[in-house]
Amino acid sequence: MIRNKILPICLFFCFQLLAEAQVPAPVKQLLQAPYMQGASFSLIVKDVKEGKTVYSYDTDRLLSPASVLKTVTTATALEILGEDYRYPTSLEYDGTLQDGVLHGNLYIKGSGDPSLGSSHFAPEQNKFLATWIAALQKAGIKQITGSVISDESIFDTEGISIKWLREDMGNYYAAGSYGISVFDNLYKLSLQTGPAGTQPSVKGTDPDIPSICFKNYLKALSVSSDSAYIIGSPFDNVRYLYGVLPANREQYVLKGDIPDPALFMAEYLTARLRQKGIRVDGAPSCYRMEMEQNRWKKQERTRVVTTYSPTLGEIASVCNHVSHNLFADALLKTVGLQYKPRRNEVISSFGRGVQVVKEYWEKKGLDVFPLKMHDGCGAAPADKVSAAFIGELLVYMATQSDVSDAFIASLPQAGVEGSVRNLLKGTKLQGNARLKSGGMTGVRSYAGYITKDGKTYAVAVFSNNYSCSMGQMTKGLEKLLLQLF
């Protein structure tokens, strides 16, 4: 009986020693750094063509990926929807049109397009408004007795994940994703600062959002850059300004999220129609507000015009190049439209997307147990994934996917462009690595592909809970990659 117990114990320690012996020397060196004491680290490098693991360390550990999670979201969206998919946005009306007077409402019918009016597709994506107005004029509409109403009903009202941090809410990078989004769902707030110790003054926003009320707790100090936050919740027009701005600046700009993009779009279009001489009698509104007031009615509508987004391949490229959280969350919710809730099941747009992602990759043979998603962008600290899962997904996308080229091209070249333009710059790997970066407090991660000597490798590396600056951790991982390749 004792011998039977001893054998498994001996085998366990033998396997443990063997695993430690196979740990690459550069990994051992990184783990010995003082700032890695108490940290979690995971690494996998796989030969894409052969599928063999070249280097590995603690590959099954569940770690926070931050924005590396966008590789999962964009890969899934490209696989399911195709790289040529385009989001439609339509103008429709109900009621009757007679002698130039629309006796009814004008609707903006959204499909979840996150790119409408996006600065990342300017100037083309800013032409939608002119196209809409021209179509209304061609239809002969000179007056609308009802209202301009945004129909954002394709998604629910949970614009941001309930797992996000309060410090993110209200800031431009944490803009909510809705059935209608516009201008990246962000505004620029102009401020003027005086001498150190004084309170900066608020000058206005671009675009103009008169309904926002700013509670100003900012201070001007003798610093070169800001450490400021715009804090606020979805659908709440009160925004709190905290932190420090550089003193004596005639203009200083902070960016925040539009509290209610669908309502803002209705307000924005109403104002532009009136400027063009088209009278609108009713107040702007949106699906959410109409439902809350029990005014929403399903009526037959007439389509006036439909405009389309750039291709999904282009949207995924922007998403991964600049790490666009709104784009990623919208893609997750879009694939989630394919999910059919079970009887009496209550599930959010985020939840539907997560279910579709997990079911899709499970059918492809990947072990989805290590994938813990709460959004599509990785902003939720509760998001977890293993290096092993990311490695398998990267190999699949490079070798079996019909949208392989589009996915790989969506990842920015290290040392050249996007969020990794300074990573590996001036080294042998500059231009030879396509990597998605991830970063938040205590998290630094990278995943993608590295080419060396005619071979392509799938790479995923995660570091959590280190005790140094993100910049120092970045240098540590950069040195590691250079040593491995």
N, C-alpha and C positions, 0 to 999 in steps of 0.2 A: 504493500500500500504506500509506504514511504517512497520507494523507488519510483512509483507511478507519478508521484507529485514532484519529485526532484527533476525528472526528465523534461517536463514542460517548462520548468523554471530555467533550467540550463539552456534549453532551446531559445527561450525568450531573450536571455542575456547575450547569447551568441548572435541572434539576429540584430539586437540593439547595437552590439559592437561592430557588426558588419556594416550597418547603416551609418554609424558614426565614421567608419573608415572611408565610406564613399562620399562623405560630405566634401564638396570642392574646397580647396584651400582658400580661395578668395572669400567664400562664405564664412569659413571659420575666422578669417581675419576681420571681416565686418562685424561678426557677432562678438568679438572681443573688444570692440570699441566701447568706451565707458557709457556712451549715450544709448547703447543697446541693452544695458542691464535692465531686466524686467520687461523688455520689449518682446513683441511677437513678430516672427519673420517667416516668410514662405517663398519658395522659388521653384519654378519648373522651366526647363528648356527641352523642347522636343524637336527632333528632326522631322520636318513636315512631310517629306516624301516617304520616309520609312516608318514614321509614326513612333519611333523609339525615343525613350527619355534619355537625354544626354546628361543633364544635371538636375538634381532635385534636392529639396530640403523641406521637410514638414509640409508636404503638398496637400494633405487633407485638413489642415488647420483652417477653421472658419474665421476669416478676417474681414474687416471693413475695407471695401475696395475703393470707396469714394467714386470719382467719375469713371474709373475703369469699368464700372457697371454699364456704362453707355455702350460698350462693345457688345454686351448681351442684347441690349435693347435694339440697337441698330441692325445687328445680325438677324435678329428675329423678324424685324419689320421688313427688311430687304427680302428675306426668305419667303414670308407669307404674302406680302403685298406686291413685291417685284420692284425693281429699280426704276421702272417707268411710271409708276403710279403717281397721279397728281390729285391733290385735294381740290374739290370744287367749292366755290362760294357763290350763291345765287341771290339775286334780288327778285322778290315775288310780291304779289299783292292779292288781297282778297277784296270782296265787294265788286263794284262796277266802275267802269271808266266811261265817262260821257262828257263830250265837249271840253276835254282837257282837264276835267275834274275827277279825281279818284275818290269815289265815295267808299272809303275803306282804309286799311292800313298797308303800309309798305314794310315788307319783312326782309331782313338780312338772314338768309338761311346758311348756317355754318355747318361744316363737316369736320371740324377739329383742326383745320389748317393752322399750324403755328407760324407760318412764314408770311402771312398777309402783311404787306407794308414793312417787312423786315429790312433793317439796314444792311444785312448781310447779302441781300439780293438787289440792292439799289443800283440804278434807278428803276429797273423794270418793275419791281414789286410795288413801287409807289404810284404806278399808273392806274391802279385798279379804280381809284375814286373818279378819275376823269372818264374812264370807260363806263362806270355805272351811271354817272350823270348824263353822259352822251346818250346812253341807251334809254334813259327816262325821257329825255327831250325828244328822241326819235319816236318814242311811244306816244308822244303828245301830252304827257302829264305836266300840267302847270300848277295844279293845286292838289293837296292831299288833305282830305277832311279829317282823317284819323291821325295815326302816329307812325313814326319809324320805329319798328320793333325788331330787336335782335332775337333770332331764334337759335339759341345755343344749346338746345335740348339734347343734342346727340351725346353729350357727356353730362355727368351729374355736377352738382355744385361744389364738390370737393376738389377745389383747384390745386391745393397743395396737400402733400401727404401729412397725415396727422402725426407722423413720426419725425417731422422736421423740427429743428431747434427754433426757439423764439428769436434768437439773435439774427437768424436768416430772414425771417418773415418781414416783408416790407422792402427789402433790398432787391435791386434789379436782377441779381443772379438767381433769386429765388422766386421769380414771378410764377404765378399760378398758370395752369394749363386748362383752358376752357373750350367749349364748343365753338366759340368765336374768340380769336386772339388777333391783335393788331399792333404794329410797331414794336414787335418783340415784347409786348406788354410792359413797356418801360417808359418812363419820362425822365427828363433831365431837369434837375432843380438848380436854379442859379442863385448864388448867395454872394454877398459882399462882406468882406471882413475888414475890421478896423485894427487899432492897436492891440497888443497882447493883453489879455484879460477882459476884453470886451465881448459882447455877444454879436455874432454875425447877423446880418439882416437878410430876410428872405425876399428875393426879387420876383420869382415866378417860375413857372414850369413850361417846358416844351416837350410835347404839345401842351396847350393850355387846358388845365383841368380845374375849373373854378370851384368845384365842389370839395376839393381837398382842403383840409384845415391842418396846418402844421403847428405843433407844439414844440417850440424852439428852446432846447436846453444846450445848444452848442456854445463852445468857447473858442476864441481865437488865441493862439499862442505862437511863440517864435519857433515854429517847426517848418520843415520843408514839404511835408506831405500830411494828409489827413489820417485820422483814426476815428472815423465817424460812421454812424449807423442811422438808417431810416427804418424805424420799427412800426409795424402796423399789420392788421389782420385783413384777410380777404373781405370785400364788400363794406369795409369800414373806411370812411373818408378821413378819419383822424390819423395823422402820422406824427410820430415822435422823433425828434432829431436829437441824438446824443453824440457826445464825443468832442474832438478837437479838430479845428481847421487852421491852416497857416494864416498868420496875421497879415494885414495890409494888402489884401488882394481885391482888386476892383471887381473881379468875377471869379468865383470858384464853383465848380459844378459837381454835384452828387447825383447819382442815379438811383431811382426807386421803381417799384412795381406799380402799375396801374391797378387800383383796388378792385375794379369791376370792369374788365375789358369789354364785355358784351354791352353793358349799358353805355360805356364810353363810346363804343363804335356807333351806337344809335344816336347819341348826342352829337358826335362828330359829323355824321352824315347829315343830320337835320340842319346843323349850322351851315354846312356847305351847300345844301339845297337852297336854303333861304338866300345865301349869298348869290346864287345863280338865278334867283328870281322865281324859284319854285316854292310856293307857299305851303307850309306844313302847319296845320291847326293844332294838332295834339302834341302832348309832351312825349319825349323819347322814352322808350321802355325796353324791357327784355323779358325773355321767357320766365326767368326766375321771379321777377317782380310780378308778372301777370299771374303766375301760378299762386304766389303767396296771397294775392288779392282776389283769387278765384275769378279772374277775368279771362283766363286763357280759353280760347275756343278753337277747336279744330275745324277749319273751313277750307273749302276748295280754293286753291290759289292759282294765279297765272304767273308764269315765269317771264321776267323781263330780260334778264341777261345772266350769264354764268361766267365767272373768271376762274382761272386755274392756277394752282401753285407751281413752283418749279418741281422737277421730278423728285421722287423719294431718294434717288441716288444722290442728287444735289443737296437735299435736306440732311441726309445722313452724313454727308461730307462736312457740312458746316457744323453739324452736331458734334462730330468727333474732333474736328480741327480746332474749334474755339471752345469746346466743352459747353455747349448750349443746353442748359437744364430744361428750359421750356420745350425745345425741340424733342428732347429725349422723352419727357413725360407725355407729350402729345403722341409720339409714336407708340408708346406703351398702351395708352388708352385707345388708340386707333386699332391696334391688333386685338385689343380686348373686346371690340365690337362683335367679334366672332364667337365670343363665349355665350353659351345659352345657360342662364341660371336654372338651377334645379327648383323644383316646386317649393314655394315659400322661402326661397333663399334671398337674403338681402345682401347685396355685394356692390361695392363701389366701382367706379370706372377704373381706378388703380387696381383694385382686387381682380377685376375681370382680366385686365392685361397680364397680371402676374400669373393667373391660372393658365392663360393661353401660352405664355412663354414656357412655363414648366411642362405643360402637356406636350408642346411641340418638340422640345429637346429630349424629353423622355422617349417619344416615339422614334427619335433619331438614334436612340441607343445610349444617350448620355445619362449618367447618374445625376439627377437633379436634387438629391437630398442636400448637397452643400449650398444650394442657391436659395437664399433668404432675401426676397425682394419686397420693398415697401413703396418703391417708386421706380421710375425708369432712368433716373439721372445719377443716383448714388448719393444724393444730399442727405438722406436719412442715416444717422449713425447706426441704426438698427439693421441696415443692409449688410448682409454677410455673404461671402462666397469663398470657395477654395481655389488655390492656384491650379489644382488638378482639373477642376471643372473648366476653368478659363482655357487651360492648355488644350483640352479635348475640343472645346468649341472652336478655338483658333485653327486647329488641325482640320476639323471638318470644313470650316469656311474656306480654307485654302485648297482642299483636295476634292471635296464632294459637292460643294454648293454651285448652283447655276449662276449665282450673283457674286462669285468669288472676286472678280476684278473690281466690282463696285465697292465691295466691303473693304478690301485691302486698300484701295485708293482713298477711302474715307478716313483712313488713319494718317495723321500728319507725319512728314519726314522729320526725324530728329535732327536738330541742328540747322534746320532750313525753314520750317513754317509752323504755324499754329501754336498750340500751347506747349510744344516741345522745341520751339525754335532755338532755344538756348541750350538745350540738353545735348551733350556730346558734340557741341559745336567745335570745329577745328580739330576733331579727332578722326581716327580711321573709320569710325562708324557714322560719321556725318553723311547723310544721304543714303546710308545703307540700312537704316532702321526706320520702320513705321510703327510708332508707339502711341497708345492712348495713355495720357497721364491721369492720375487721380491724387487729389490732395485736400485735406481738411485738418482740423486740429488733431495732431497725433497720428495722422495717416499720410503715407506717401506710397504710391503704387504706380506700376507701369505694366502694360500688356500690349502685345502686338507681334511684329515679325522683324527678325534681323537676318540679313543676308551676308554670308561670308564664304569665300572660296567656291562660289557657284552653288552653295547650299542655302536653303531657307529654313530658319528655325522659328518655332512658336515660343514666345517668351511671356511669362507672367511672374512678377515679383511684387510682394506686398510687405510693407513694414508698418506696424501699429504700435502705439504707445512708447515710442522712443522719447528720450529726454533731451533732445537738442532742437534747434530751429529746423523748420522745413528745408531751408536752404542747405544746411549742413547735411541733412538726411539725403537730399537730392544728390549732393556731391558724393556721398557714400555709395549710393546705388549706381551713380554714373561710373565711379571707379570700379565697382563690382562688374558691371557689364563689359567694361573695357578689358578687365582681367580675364573674363570668361570667353571673350571673343577676340 
